[in-house]
Amino acid sequence: MGYYEEETRALNAILLLIFTMQADEAFAELEQSLHQLAFPPAVRRLCENALQNHIAAHNVPLAHQSTQPEAQAVSCLLLALESISGFKYVERYITHRNQTSVCC
């Protein structure tokens, strides 16, 4: 399996759940993924920030709720997906470069 494939798949699934209006399930899955998968530290921090924003959105009384914390949570997850995609690209590049260096 490639670099960060499971982590990328998890983030994709979580975002899909959010966009199909299943945010609570998505963030439960995110919390489980944080315990089970080896996210790079920068991506892990973004995921943890997303989870904290989601929790903060649900701890506000109903009369004072806004969509801002949820939007920030989704923004963090999109940044996490972008970051892990970058990590995957760099890992593939390094592997390819090292194989080329050894062969030639």
C-alpha positions as CSV (number, residue, x, y, z in Angstrom):
1,M,0.0,0.0,0.0
2,G,1.2,3.5,-0.7
3,Y,2.2,6.2,1.7
4,Y,-0.7,7.6,3.7
5,E,-3.3,5.8,1.7
6,E,-5.4,4.7,4.8
7,E,-5.2,8.2,6.2
8,T,-6.3,9.8,3.0
9,R,-9.1,7.4,2.6
10,A,-10.2,8.1,6.2
11,L,-10.2,11.9,5.6
12,N,-12.1,11.4,2.3
13,A,-14.8,9.3,4.1
14,I,-15.1,11.8,6.9
15,L,-15.6,14.7,4.5
16,L,-18.1,12.7,2.6
17,L,-20.1,12.0,5.7
18,I,-20.1,15.8,6.5
19,F,-21.3,16.7,3.1
20,T,-24.1,14.2,3.3
21,M,-25.3,15.8,6.5
22,Q,-23.9,13.2,8.9
23,A,-21.5,15.4,10.8
24,D,-21.8,13.6,14.2
25,E,-20.9,10.3,12.6
26,A,-18.0,12.0,10.7
27,F,-16.4,13.4,13.8
28,A,-16.8,10.1,15.6
29,E,-15.0,8.5,12.7
30,L,-12.3,11.3,12.9
31,E,-11.8,10.7,16.6
32,Q,-11.4,6.9,16.0
33,S,-9.0,7.5,13.0
34,L,-6.8,9.8,15.2
35,H,-6.4,6.8,17.6
36,Q,-5.8,4.2,14.9
37,L,-3.8,5.8,12.1
38,A,-0.4,7.4,11.8
39,F,-1.1,10.9,10.5
40,P,1.9,13.2,10.0
41,P,2.1,15.6,13.0
42,A,0.9,18.6,11.0
43,V,-2.1,16.8,9.7
44,R,-2.9,15.4,13.1
45,R,-3.0,18.9,14.5
46,L,-5.4,20.0,11.8
47,C,-7.6,17.0,12.5
48,E,-7.5,17.7,16.2
49,N,-8.4,21.3,15.6
50,A,-11.4,20.2,13.5
51,L,-12.6,17.9,16.2
52,Q,-12.2,20.7,18.8
53,N,-14.2,23.1,16.6
54,H,-16.9,20.5,16.2
55,I,-17.1,20.0,19.9
56,A,-17.2,23.7,20.5
57,A,-20.0,24.1,18.1
58,H,-22.1,21.6,20.0
59,N,-21.3,23.1,23.5
60,V,-22.9,26.5,22.6
61,P,-26.5,26.9,23.7
62,L,-28.9,26.5,20.8
63,A,-30.0,30.2,20.9
64,H,-26.3,31.3,20.4
65,Q,-25.2,28.7,17.9
66,S,-23.6,29.8,14.7
67,T,-22.2,27.9,11.8
68,Q,-18.7,29.4,12.2
69,P,-17.2,26.6,14.4
70,E,-18.5,23.9,12.0
71,A,-17.2,25.8,9.0
72,Q,-13.8,26.1,10.7
73,A,-13.9,22.4,11.4
74,V,-14.5,21.6,7.7
75,S,-11.8,24.1,6.7
76,C,-9.3,22.3,9.0
77,L,-10.3,18.9,7.5
78,L,-9.9,20.3,3.9
79,L,-6.4,21.7,4.9
80,A,-5.6,18.3,6.4
81,L,-6.6,16.5,3.2
82,E,-4.5,19.0,1.2
83,S,-1.5,18.5,3.5
84,I,-1.6,14.7,3.4
85,S,-1.9,14.8,-0.3
86,G,1.3,16.9,-0.3
87,F,3.0,14.4,2.0
88,K,2.0,11.6,-0.3
89,Y,3.4,13.4,-3.3
90,V,6.8,14.1,-1.6
91,E,7.1,10.5,-0.3
92,R,6.5,9.2,-3.8
93,Y,9.0,11.6,-5.3
94,I,11.7,10.6,-2.8
95,T,11.0,6.9,-3.4
96,H,11.2,7.4,-7.1
97,R,14.4,9.5,-6.8
98,N,16.1,7.0,-4.6
99,Q,15.2,4.1,-6.9
100,T,16.6,6.1,-9.8
101,S,19.8,6.9,-7.9
102,V,20.4,3.3,-6.9
103,C,19.7,2.0,-10.5
104,C,21.9,4.4,-12.4
